[in-house]
Amino acid sequence: MNEQTFMKLMNILPKSALSTAVGMATRLPAPAPLHRAAIKAFAKAYKVDVAEAELALEHYPTFAQFFTRGLKEGSRPVDPGEKVVVSPVDGAVSQVGYAEHGRVMQAKGIHYSVGELLGDEEAAKPFHGGAWTTIYLSPRDYHRIHAPLGGKITGYSYIPGEFWPVNPASVKNKQALFCVNERLVTYLDTVAGKCAVVKVGATCVSRIKAAYEDVVTHTGKPGKVHRYNTAMPVEKGGELGRFEMGSTVILVFEPGRVKWDDSLQPEAVVRMGRRIGEIP
């Protein structure tokens, strides 16, 4: 199927309803032999490193619990460097750069504003000119999201939206894709100033869960912006949330506070806890 045909199909596909149905199916308990077979088939098809999983495959009662699995202790050591920025997830870099004039690149010829991404022009102003990177999580990846630096969680924003795929065809063809899809933004105050960790939904990403509060997306609730009166401390590598099925995370920092490593280039593979930049 070529990209044009794919995009036409996506235009008419009931993406939200499909994502809801898939999510419900993954959370349903099934007869043990059936769900074990499904998990094993998925792990084999996508080359999941099951040796890293916190539990043996037969100990996950639903597919969703396997997909959001934790890892064995020590599987993702977090770089302890005081000025080191670490990857918040396992995945591959889609794009990376600095938000000149508050603009971010989605793909060649497609840009969007930080204000569109955060759904709040005022909240976006501190990030104009700052470092940003977009990281794609494939089905084989570990799907929990972590803090790139230590600091405090100051608030969050839930932005309901659509459920377009975040595959290369959509990224190259759907204008402002990451600003159209559903998002959960976590705001941090870190040793490098303000940071926004944007978790983006996609087709069959049924829900995004926060780790620091009972916040779950795609449950029919309206959008919400919340700022904590007392910020919650979070260590570098501390868990911020998880995807129920895979998607994309976008990091945004204030200008002049973070410098990306030269190795952080499109298609570069990253692992949670490993260095991707520094505080200059």
Backbone bond lengths (Angstrom), bond angles and torsions (degrees), N, CA, C in turn:
res aa  C-N    CA-C-N  psi(-1)  N-CA   C-N-CA  omega(-1)  CA-C   N-CA-C  phi
1 M - - - 1.455 - - 1.529 109.53 -
2 N 1.341 116.86 126.65 1.461 118.33 179.28 1.532 110.35 -78.83
3 E 1.341 115.32 169.69 1.465 119.85 -173.53 1.522 112.16 -64.39
4 Q 1.336 117.73 -39.21 1.470 120.44 -178.98 1.523 111.02 -62.93
5 T 1.339 116.44 -43.65 1.464 121.03 178.86 1.533 109.94 -64.41
6 F 1.326 115.80 -42.15 1.466 120.75 178.85 1.525 110.98 -59.57
7 M 1.327 117.06 -45.52 1.458 120.56 -178.12 1.526 111.49 -66.83
8 K 1.319 117.60 -36.80 1.470 120.64 176.67 1.523 110.11 -64.08
9 L 1.329 116.14 -40.65 1.465 120.20 178.14 1.524 110.64 -64.13
10 M 1.323 116.59 -41.85 1.460 120.42 -179.81 1.521 111.99 -65.19
11 N 1.334 116.72 -29.76 1.461 120.84 178.92 1.519 112.03 -64.02
12 I 1.315 117.51 -33.72 1.470 120.49 -176.21 1.529 112.54 -100.91
13 L 1.316 118.29 -13.13 1.462 121.15 -178.99 1.528 109.87 -70.55
14 P 1.333 118.98 134.22 1.476 121.45 176.88 1.533 109.72 -75.94
15 K 1.313 115.87 79.75 1.469 121.76 -169.59 1.532 113.92 -64.23
16 S 1.325 116.05 -38.67 1.471 118.95 -179.85 1.525 110.88 -67.39
17 A 1.334 116.13 -45.88 1.463 120.19 -179.95 1.523 110.66 -63.97
18 L 1.330 116.60 -40.59 1.456 120.57 177.83 1.522 110.73 -61.57
19 S 1.329 116.78 -43.65 1.460 120.92 -179.59 1.525 111.24 -63.95
20 T 1.325 116.09 -39.16 1.466 120.25 177.25 1.518 110.55 -62.93
21 A 1.331 116.42 -46.20 1.462 120.61 -178.37 1.525 111.68 -63.45
22 V 1.332 116.03 -44.28 1.469 119.73 179.17 1.523 110.00 -62.07
23 G 1.334 116.39 -43.81 1.462 119.75 -179.82 1.511 112.35 -60.25
24 M 1.341 116.41 -44.57 1.462 119.99 179.59 1.523 110.64 -62.36
25 A 1.323 115.91 -40.77 1.459 119.98 -179.53 1.524 111.86 -64.29
26 T 1.326 116.84 -38.77 1.475 119.35 -178.15 1.516 112.26 -71.49
27 R 1.346 116.96 -21.34 1.466 119.80 -178.74 1.520 113.32 -93.99
28 L 1.328 117.03 -6.74 1.460 120.34 -179.50 1.524 110.49 -77.25
29 P 1.328 117.28 132.09 1.465 118.46 172.75 1.522 109.35 -68.68
30 A 1.300 116.15 139.88 1.464 121.32 -179.92 1.530 108.46 -126.48
31 P 1.324 117.01 162.94 1.472 118.06 175.30 1.522 109.99 -52.04
32 A 1.313 115.96 136.14 1.470 121.10 -173.53 1.535 113.33 -48.50
33 P 1.327 119.83 -49.29 1.476 118.26 -178.79 1.522 112.87 -60.02
34 L 1.349 116.01 -36.06 1.458 120.06 -177.63 1.526 111.26 -68.69
35 H 1.343 117.25 -49.97 1.461 117.13 -176.51 1.518 111.57 -72.45
36 R 1.316 118.51 -30.12 1.470 120.05 174.94 1.522 110.15 -63.73
37 A 1.320 116.12 -42.23 1.471 120.06 179.29 1.526 110.33 -63.73
38 A 1.345 116.97 -40.59 1.464 120.74 179.98 1.523 110.97 -64.92
39 I 1.327 116.35 -43.31 1.464 120.51 179.61 1.531 110.64 -64.86
40 K 1.312 116.52 -44.06 1.465 120.01 179.81 1.527 111.27 -64.03
41 A 1.332 116.72 -40.38 1.471 120.45 179.36 1.522 110.29 -65.06
42 F 1.322 116.73 -42.53 1.469 121.14 178.61 1.527 110.19 -63.46
43 A 1.326 116.67 -46.88 1.467 120.83 -178.99 1.524 111.41 -60.62
44 K 1.320 116.10 -38.80 1.468 119.97 179.26 1.520 111.32 -71.03
45 A 1.335 116.53 -43.40 1.467 120.57 -177.30 1.521 112.00 -63.68
46 Y 1.342 116.60 -38.02 1.462 120.33 -175.89 1.535 113.05 -103.58
47 K 1.335 116.27 6.37 1.462 121.95 176.60 1.530 111.80 57.06
48 V 1.323 114.89 47.13 1.459 121.13 177.05 1.524 109.21 -71.03
49 D 1.316 116.96 134.93 1.462 121.17 177.57 1.530 108.21 -80.81
50 V 1.329 115.94 86.52 1.462 120.31 -175.29 1.524 112.14 -70.36
51 A 1.335 117.40 -17.26 1.462 120.06 179.08 1.524 111.23 -65.45
52 E 1.335 117.40 -22.00 1.461 121.48 179.50 1.522 112.93 -83.47
53 A 1.323 116.85 -16.71 1.465 120.48 -173.67 1.520 110.79 -62.07
54 E 1.324 114.26 142.99 1.463 121.45 -178.21 1.527 111.61 -61.66
55 L 1.350 116.46 -34.89 1.457 121.93 -178.49 1.521 110.46 -122.51
56 A 1.309 116.00 160.13 1.460 120.26 171.71 1.528 108.59 -67.52
57 L 1.325 117.44 150.17 1.459 121.40 -173.86 1.524 112.92 -54.98
58 E 1.327 117.60 -35.94 1.463 119.79 -177.07 1.529 113.18 -71.08
59 H 1.323 116.88 -7.73 1.461 120.19 -178.84 1.533 113.55 -94.99
60 Y 1.336 117.20 3.70 1.463 120.04 176.05 1.522 108.23 -97.67
61 P 1.356 117.98 112.67 1.468 120.52 -174.87 1.522 114.50 -73.01
62 T 1.336 118.12 -20.00 1.467 121.11 177.38 1.521 109.16 -136.63
63 F 1.314 114.90 160.78 1.464 119.46 177.95 1.523 110.43 -63.96
64 A 1.346 117.27 -38.35 1.464 120.62 -179.14 1.524 111.16 -60.80
65 Q 1.331 117.22 -38.79 1.463 119.41 179.91 1.533 111.05 -68.75
66 F 1.322 116.21 -34.25 1.466 118.51 174.16 1.523 110.38 -67.23
67 F 1.322 117.07 -43.34 1.457 120.21 -175.90 1.524 111.85 -64.53
68 T 1.320 117.39 -34.48 1.466 121.32 -179.73 1.531 111.04 -97.66
69 R 1.304 116.24 23.44 1.465 122.65 -174.84 1.528 112.77 -56.25
70 G 1.327 114.12 147.32 1.445 119.26 167.69 1.523 109.62 -81.31
71 L 1.328 116.29 173.32 1.464 121.38 179.77 1.524 110.10 -113.40
72 K 1.306 115.50 158.73 1.461 120.07 176.08 1.527 110.13 -59.43
73 E 1.303 115.19 144.22 1.459 120.45 -179.83 1.527 110.13 -55.79
74 G 1.325 115.64 132.46 1.465 120.34 179.74 1.511 114.17 91.07
75 S 1.352 117.93 -4.61 1.471 120.48 -178.34 1.526 112.29 -68.79
76 R 1.344 117.26 -30.01 1.461 121.54 -179.27 1.530 109.80 -129.80
77 P 1.333 117.18 75.55 1.464 118.60 177.13 1.530 110.42 -61.07
78 V 1.307 115.97 138.45 1.465 121.65 -177.96 1.520 109.28 -96.78
79 D 1.333 116.62 125.20 1.463 121.11 179.74 1.534 108.83 -57.21
80 P 1.334 117.64 122.00 1.463 120.22 -173.55 1.526 114.60 -83.81
81 G 1.336 117.57 -3.26 1.460 120.09 -176.09 1.515 112.46 -53.47
82 E 1.319 116.81 130.52 1.470 121.60 -175.22 1.518 112.23 -60.01
83 K 1.340 116.71 -32.95 1.463 120.50 -178.29 1.525 112.84 -106.83
84 V 1.321 116.52 15.88 1.460 121.24 -177.36 1.528 110.80 -95.71
85 V 1.333 116.54 128.40 1.460 123.15 173.02 1.522 107.91 -92.94
86 V 1.334 116.86 131.27 1.467 119.33 -178.21 1.527 110.52 -111.29
87 S 1.318 115.38 159.31 1.460 120.27 176.92 1.521 109.40 -67.50
88 P 1.331 117.28 136.95 1.462 120.12 178.71 1.524 113.69 -80.69
89 V 1.339 116.52 -12.30 1.464 121.06 -173.91 1.524 110.83 -148.14
90 D 1.334 114.37 168.68 1.460 121.48 163.16 1.524 107.12 -85.78
91 G 1.318 117.53 138.93 1.456 119.25 177.71 1.507 112.21 167.89
92 A 1.314 115.74 -160.03 1.464 122.51 178.17 1.519 108.55 -130.66
93 V 1.319 116.21 139.56 1.468 121.12 -179.33 1.528 109.24 -69.31
94 S 1.328 115.65 129.31 1.454 121.13 174.09 1.530 109.63 -90.41
95 Q 1.338 116.13 -54.03 1.463 121.35 176.73 1.532 108.10 -145.97
96 V 1.321 115.47 162.11 1.466 120.65 179.71 1.522 108.21 -154.33
97 G 1.326 116.55 147.77 1.459 118.60 178.89 1.512 112.35 171.77
98 Y 1.334 114.70 -154.96 1.463 122.68 -179.34 1.525 107.10 -131.83
99 A 1.325 116.80 134.94 1.466 122.42 -169.10 1.527 112.47 -79.73
100 E 1.329 116.28 70.57 1.464 120.64 178.31 1.528 109.57 -62.69
101 H 1.335 115.19 130.24 1.465 122.09 -178.34 1.532 111.48 57.53
102 G 1.339 115.44 26.00 1.459 119.57 177.67 1.511 114.31 72.94
103 R 1.351 118.41 20.50 1.455 121.99 -177.54 1.521 110.86 -109.78
104 V 1.320 115.47 145.38 1.458 123.61 -178.78 1.521 108.45 -126.37
105 M 1.341 117.17 141.32 1.463 120.79 179.54 1.528 110.51 -88.41
106 Q 1.312 115.50 130.42 1.461 121.25 173.09 1.529 109.79 -92.80
107 A 1.321 115.04 -47.57 1.469 122.49 177.87 1.525 106.10 -160.58
108 K 1.317 116.77 173.95 1.454 119.88 -179.37 1.526 110.17 -55.22
109 G 1.343 116.01 121.65 1.450 120.76 177.90 1.519 114.72 85.05
110 I 1.336 118.21 -2.03 1.465 121.09 -179.90 1.526 109.13 -125.26
111 H 1.313 116.63 119.95 1.456 122.62 176.94 1.526 109.40 -127.68
112 Y 1.306 115.76 161.01 1.462 120.91 173.50 1.522 107.74 -144.54
113 S 1.311 116.93 166.94 1.458 120.08 -178.31 1.524 110.68 -94.99
114 V 1.333 115.72 154.74 1.465 120.55 175.94 1.521 109.52 -62.13
115 G 1.339 116.43 -34.66 1.459 120.34 177.57 1.514 112.40 -60.78
116 E 1.345 117.16 -42.30 1.463 120.89 176.86 1.522 110.41 -63.57
117 L 1.326 116.32 -41.84 1.458 121.19 -178.11 1.522 111.41 -62.48
118 L 1.334 116.44 -45.67 1.463 120.96 -177.02 1.525 112.32 -84.99
119 G 1.343 116.20 -10.66 1.448 119.61 -178.55 1.516 113.07 68.59
120 D 1.344 116.11 22.81 1.476 120.63 -174.20 1.528 108.15 -161.28
121 E 1.319 116.59 106.02 1.466 120.43 -177.57 1.532 111.75 -63.96
122 E 1.325 116.86 -36.79 1.461 119.90 -179.17 1.524 110.96 -67.68
123 A 1.327 116.63 -43.07 1.461 120.67 179.00 1.525 111.18 -65.90
124 A 1.336 116.82 -24.79 1.457 121.31 -177.19 1.523 113.76 -80.01
125 K 1.320 117.81 -23.48 1.463 120.69 -173.39 1.525 114.21 -54.40
126 P 1.339 119.95 -42.43 1.468 118.91 -179.83 1.528 114.21 -62.33
127 F 1.343 117.05 -17.10 1.462 120.52 -174.79 1.529 113.57 -98.09
128 H 1.320 117.82 -3.12 1.462 119.95 179.34 1.528 109.54 -62.37
129 G 1.324 116.27 124.25 1.458 121.38 -179.29 1.511 113.94 89.55
130 G 1.328 117.36 -3.39 1.461 120.53 -176.07 1.519 113.92 -86.60
131 A 1.322 114.94 168.36 1.463 121.88 178.52 1.530 110.19 -70.22
132 W 1.330 115.58 141.34 1.455 121.14 176.04 1.523 109.42 -144.96
133 T 1.307 116.68 153.61 1.455 120.96 171.52 1.514 109.50 -150.32
134 T 1.330 115.19 147.98 1.465 123.04 178.69 1.523 108.27 -113.24
135 I 1.339 116.66 125.73 1.460 121.77 -176.88 1.528 109.01 -122.39
136 Y 1.323 115.48 126.37 1.467 122.09 -179.33 1.523 110.20 -96.62
137 L 1.335 116.09 132.16 1.456 121.99 176.63 1.522 108.77 -102.29
138 S 1.316 116.94 121.38 1.459 121.35 179.18 1.531 109.33 -86.39
139 P 1.330 118.06 168.43 1.468 119.76 -179.82 1.532 113.96 -57.69
140 R 1.317 118.38 -25.58 1.471 120.12 -177.03 1.521 112.62 -80.04
141 D 1.331 117.26 -15.16 1.457 120.41 -170.96 1.525 113.61 -78.01
142 Y 1.308 114.51 161.22 1.467 124.24 168.53 1.524 106.94 -68.20
143 H 1.341 117.93 134.03 1.466 119.29 -167.23 1.526 115.13 -114.99
144 R 1.315 116.42 28.61 1.460 119.03 171.81 1.533 108.42 -102.81
145 I 1.336 114.33 151.69 1.466 121.13 -175.22 1.522 108.74 -114.73
146 H 1.337 116.63 137.46 1.460 121.71 -172.43 1.535 111.32 -128.92
147 A 1.321 115.19 165.71 1.461 120.74 -178.84 1.525 110.88 -76.25
148 P 1.347 118.24 130.99 1.469 121.18 -179.50 1.524 113.05 -75.94
149 L 1.328 116.27 -17.95 1.463 123.19 177.59 1.519 108.08 -148.68
150 G 1.316 115.66 158.38 1.454 119.37 175.37 1.518 110.91 -75.26
151 G 1.318 116.54 156.50 1.460 120.32 178.64 1.509 111.03 162.95
152 K 1.331 115.82 -135.67 1.459 121.55 -178.90 1.531 110.42 -137.62
153 I 1.322 114.90 144.45 1.467 121.32 174.01 1.521 106.78 -86.12
154 T 1.327 116.25 117.87 1.463 120.27 -175.55 1.527 113.37 -99.76
155 G 1.337 117.14 -15.36 1.455 119.16 179.61 1.514 111.62 167.61
156 Y 1.317 115.12 -176.79 1.464 119.99 178.97 1.516 109.42 -151.24
157 S 1.313 114.77 165.29 1.460 121.93 177.00 1.521 108.50 -140.39
158 Y 1.323 115.78 124.29 1.464 121.02 174.83 1.525 107.63 -102.42
159 I 1.330 115.68 122.59 1.466 121.76 -176.61 1.533 108.47 -120.40
160 P 1.327 118.49 99.74 1.471 119.68 177.07 1.522 110.65 -60.10
161 G 1.316 115.73 153.00 1.456 119.05 -179.53 1.507 112.43 -170.48
162 E 1.318 114.66 -157.81 1.462 120.98 -177.34 1.531 110.51 -88.81
163 F 1.332 114.95 -177.14 1.463 119.97 -175.80 1.528 110.97 -134.07
164 W 1.331 115.07 51.91 1.458 119.68 175.85 1.524 109.95 -67.14
165 P 1.337 117.58 148.21 1.464 119.12 171.94 1.531 110.12 -61.39
166 V 1.308 117.08 155.86 1.467 120.35 176.67 1.529 110.14 -113.16
167 N 1.337 115.94 26.89 1.457 120.37 177.34 1.534 110.18 -75.49
168 P 1.334 118.63 169.78 1.466 121.01 -176.42 1.526 114.50 -54.66
169 A 1.335 117.84 -38.09 1.466 119.97 -179.12 1.526 110.73 -61.99
170 S 1.323 117.45 -43.64 1.463 120.50 179.73 1.523 111.40 -69.98
171 V 1.326 116.52 -41.86 1.467 120.58 -178.93 1.521 110.65 -60.75
172 K 1.327 116.66 -37.09 1.468 120.72 -177.83 1.527 113.57 -81.03
173 N 1.344 116.91 -15.41 1.462 118.58 -171.48 1.531 115.78 -124.33
174 K 1.317 118.53 -22.73 1.460 120.98 -176.90 1.524 110.03 -94.63
175 Q 1.325 117.06 112.90 1.453 121.90 -178.54 1.532 110.72 -59.82
176 A 1.339 115.50 131.53 1.469 122.54 176.61 1.528 111.81 50.69
177 L 1.324 116.01 42.91 1.467 122.15 -177.05 1.529 112.19 -50.76
178 F 1.332 116.77 -47.75 1.463 120.44 -174.86 1.529 112.30 -73.14
179 C 1.319 116.87 -12.59 1.470 121.44 177.10 1.523 111.40 -96.20
180 V 1.325 116.59 -10.50 1.459 122.21 179.45 1.526 110.37 -94.56
181 N 1.330 115.90 -38.09 1.456 120.37 -177.42 1.528 111.90 -73.17
182 E 1.320 114.86 160.86 1.462 121.31 177.26 1.528 110.88 -60.88
183 R 1.365 115.85 142.65 1.460 119.40 -177.41 1.520 111.83 -141.08
184 L 1.320 114.55 151.10 1.456 121.93 169.67 1.523 106.23 -127.21
185 V 1.327 115.90 115.48 1.461 122.08 -176.84 1.529 108.87 -103.58
186 T 1.317 116.83 128.72 1.463 121.42 172.92 1.523 107.70 -108.14
187 Y 1.330 116.23 127.42 1.461 121.72 178.91 1.524 109.98 -99.90
188 L 1.337 114.89 132.45 1.456 121.36 -179.47 1.520 110.66 -124.04
189 D 1.313 116.16 147.47 1.464 122.63 162.26 1.510 105.91 -105.67
190 T 1.333 116.95 117.17 1.460 121.36 -173.87 1.522 110.28 -120.32
191 V 1.321 115.46 -179.76 1.471 120.28 176.21 1.522 111.09 -67.61
192 A 1.354 116.85 -10.54 1.470 121.28 174.89 1.521 110.60 -110.54
193 G 1.320 117.67 26.02 1.456 120.80 -179.81 1.517 112.33 84.62
194 K 1.322 116.29 -157.44 1.460 121.52 -176.08 1.529 111.16 -71.41
195 C 1.316 114.38 147.01 1.467 121.35 177.99 1.516 107.87 -144.48
196 A 1.331 116.15 139.15 1.467 121.51 173.15 1.528 107.76 -114.66
197 V 1.317 115.92 126.86 1.467 122.23 176.27 1.526 106.25 -107.60
198 V 1.322 116.38 107.45 1.465 122.02 -173.08 1.520 109.23 -101.95
199 K 1.319 116.22 117.33 1.460 122.12 178.62 1.528 107.44 -101.97
200 V 1.325 116.70 121.24 1.463 122.38 -171.55 1.519 110.26 -107.93
201 G 1.328 116.53 129.15 1.456 121.37 176.15 1.521 111.21 -77.35
202 A 1.331 116.01 173.46 1.467 121.78 -179.20 1.520 108.75 -162.15
203 T 1.330 116.74 175.81 1.456 120.76 176.58 1.525 109.89 -54.76
204 C 1.311 116.16 129.35 1.470 124.16 -179.75 1.526 113.67 71.07
205 V 1.341 117.73 2.95 1.462 119.27 167.69 1.523 104.43 -85.92
206 S 1.327 115.41 93.62 1.457 118.58 -169.22 1.517 112.14 -69.48
207 R 1.334 116.89 -36.80 1.459 118.83 -177.89 1.528 110.25 -152.37
208 I 1.333 114.25 155.31 1.460 121.86 169.46 1.522 105.69 -119.80
209 K 1.319 116.82 129.88 1.463 121.28 -178.84 1.514 109.76 -113.05
210 A 1.335 115.76 137.99 1.461 120.85 171.67 1.523 108.71 -85.57
211 A 1.332 116.11 150.85 1.464 120.77 178.66 1.518 112.01 -95.23
212 Y 1.328 117.43 -18.39 1.460 121.75 -171.84 1.525 113.29 -98.03
213 E 1.344 117.03 -9.09 1.463 122.11 178.05 1.515 107.92 -160.22
214 D 1.321 116.17 163.65 1.458 120.40 -179.36 1.529 109.80 -78.37
215 V 1.327 115.63 73.47 1.461 122.83 178.86 1.518 107.40 -118.06
216 V 1.324 116.43 121.49 1.462 122.41 179.57 1.526 107.70 -133.13
217 T 1.314 117.49 128.11 1.455 120.83 -178.83 1.527 111.43 -84.42
218 H 1.322 114.71 169.59 1.474 123.28 173.47 1.528 112.15 57.05
219 T 1.333 115.56 45.44 1.458 120.22 176.37 1.521 111.03 -119.37
220 G 1.332 116.80 13.43 1.452 120.99 178.99 1.512 114.55 88.63
221 K 1.325 116.69 1.27 1.469 120.14 179.70 1.530 110.03 -84.99
222 P 1.339 117.32 153.41 1.469 120.06 179.54 1.521 111.38 -73.16
223 G 1.326 115.50 166.90 1.454 120.22 176.48 1.522 111.31 -60.60
224 K 1.326 114.82 157.18 1.459 119.32 -176.49 1.521 110.08 -150.67
225 V 1.336 115.93 138.44 1.459 122.51 172.38 1.524 107.14 -118.71
226 H 1.319 116.48 128.38 1.465 119.60 -178.25 1.522 109.94 -136.15
227 R 1.304 116.49 132.64 1.466 122.37 174.37 1.527 108.04 -117.63
228 Y 1.307 116.73 130.82 1.461 120.89 -177.83 1.523 111.46 -78.51
229 N 1.323 116.41 135.21 1.463 120.43 174.08 1.517 110.52 -65.88
230 T 1.332 115.17 -37.48 1.461 121.35 175.26 1.514 107.77 -120.87
231 A 1.330 116.13 111.33 1.473 120.11 -177.42 1.524 110.37 -64.02
232 M 1.341 115.52 149.28 1.466 121.26 -177.94 1.521 110.29 -98.76
233 P 1.323 117.87 126.71 1.463 119.31 179.48 1.523 111.84 -65.48
234 V 1.331 115.82 144.81 1.457 121.35 175.53 1.523 107.86 -142.98
235 E 1.312 115.98 134.75 1.458 119.32 178.90 1.517 110.41 -86.50
236 K 1.326 116.04 159.57 1.468 119.19 174.90 1.532 108.21 -58.31
237 G 1.319 115.59 128.72 1.465 119.92 -176.99 1.515 113.60 87.25
238 G 1.345 117.86 -2.17 1.453 120.05 177.00 1.516 111.11 -66.88
239 E 1.326 117.17 145.10 1.461 120.13 -175.85 1.523 111.23 -73.02
240 L 1.351 115.59 133.80 1.467 122.61 177.26 1.526 112.27 -106.52
241 G 1.335 116.75 -25.87 1.452 119.20 -178.04 1.510 111.40 171.54
242 R 1.329 114.37 -168.93 1.471 119.09 -179.26 1.526 110.31 -155.42
243 F 1.328 115.11 154.14 1.457 122.68 174.75 1.524 108.98 -97.31
244 E 1.324 116.83 133.73 1.459 119.90 166.95 1.525 105.95 -93.35
245 M 1.275 115.36 92.12 1.467 130.80 -166.26 1.534 107.45 88.28
246 G 1.346 116.39 162.65 1.463 120.31 -165.08 1.501 115.97 -88.04
247 S 1.304 117.09 164.57 1.456 120.40 178.81 1.516 110.99 -167.77
248 T 1.342 116.46 -132.38 1.458 121.92 -169.69 1.528 110.41 -139.70
249 V 1.332 114.93 144.24 1.466 121.51 174.18 1.526 108.25 -122.75
250 I 1.336 116.15 135.96 1.461 122.00 176.70 1.522 108.41 -120.65
251 L 1.342 115.96 126.33 1.462 122.06 176.27 1.522 108.88 -101.24
252 V 1.334 116.67 139.30 1.458 121.48 176.37 1.528 108.56 -136.75
253 F 1.347 116.07 132.07 1.462 121.81 179.55 1.528 110.09 -120.93
254 E 1.331 115.21 168.19 1.455 121.22 174.99 1.527 110.07 -71.69
255 P 1.322 118.23 156.21 1.471 120.95 -178.17 1.527 112.35 -64.82
256 G 1.337 114.42 140.68 1.456 121.74 175.05 1.509 115.03 74.76
257 R 1.333 117.65 4.75 1.461 119.66 -174.94 1.522 113.39 -100.11
258 V 1.341 117.33 -23.88 1.465 121.28 -178.15 1.528 109.02 -136.17
259 K 1.328 115.71 136.01 1.470 122.42 174.63 1.519 107.76 -117.78
260 W 1.336 116.12 124.37 1.458 120.12 179.94 1.521 110.94 -72.33
261 D 1.321 116.86 147.00 1.457 121.43 172.49 1.529 109.47 -66.70
262 D 1.309 116.59 150.76 1.471 120.70 178.93 1.526 111.61 -61.59
263 S 1.336 116.45 -26.60 1.469 120.43 -178.54 1.520 112.72 -74.21
264 L 1.334 117.50 -12.90 1.469 120.71 -179.47 1.526 108.27 -82.66
265 Q 1.309 115.26 90.13 1.454 123.43 -177.25 1.522 109.42 -128.02
266 P 1.345 118.40 160.06 1.461 119.82 176.98 1.525 112.05 -51.71
267 E 1.314 115.32 135.08 1.468 126.38 -179.50 1.521 113.11 81.02
268 A 1.327 118.96 -4.24 1.467 120.16 176.54 1.524 109.53 -65.12
269 V 1.332 116.01 136.00 1.465 121.48 177.73 1.528 108.76 -83.97
270 V 1.331 116.17 132.54 1.462 120.83 178.93 1.522 109.09 -122.61
271 R 1.330 115.16 156.36 1.457 121.34 176.99 1.511 109.08 -129.93
272 M 1.312 115.54 140.55 1.453 120.42 -179.92 1.540 110.22 -53.74
273 G 1.330 114.71 131.46 1.457 119.96 176.86 1.515 114.80 94.86
274 R 1.339 116.87 -16.47 1.453 119.65 179.86 1.525 110.93 -86.50
275 R 1.290 114.97 151.50 1.466 122.00 -177.37 1.528 111.11 -63.38
276 I 1.367 115.20 135.32 1.462 120.58 172.41 1.537 111.23 -129.00
277 G 1.336 117.37 -11.36 1.451 120.58 -179.08 1.508 111.03 -169.88
278 E 1.331 115.21 -174.05 1.468 119.53 -178.14 1.515 110.32 -146.65
279 I 1.328 114.23 162.03 1.454 121.41 171.74 1.514 106.76 -90.23
280 P 1.324 119.15 113.43 1.476 120.41 -174.38 1.527 112.80 -70.15
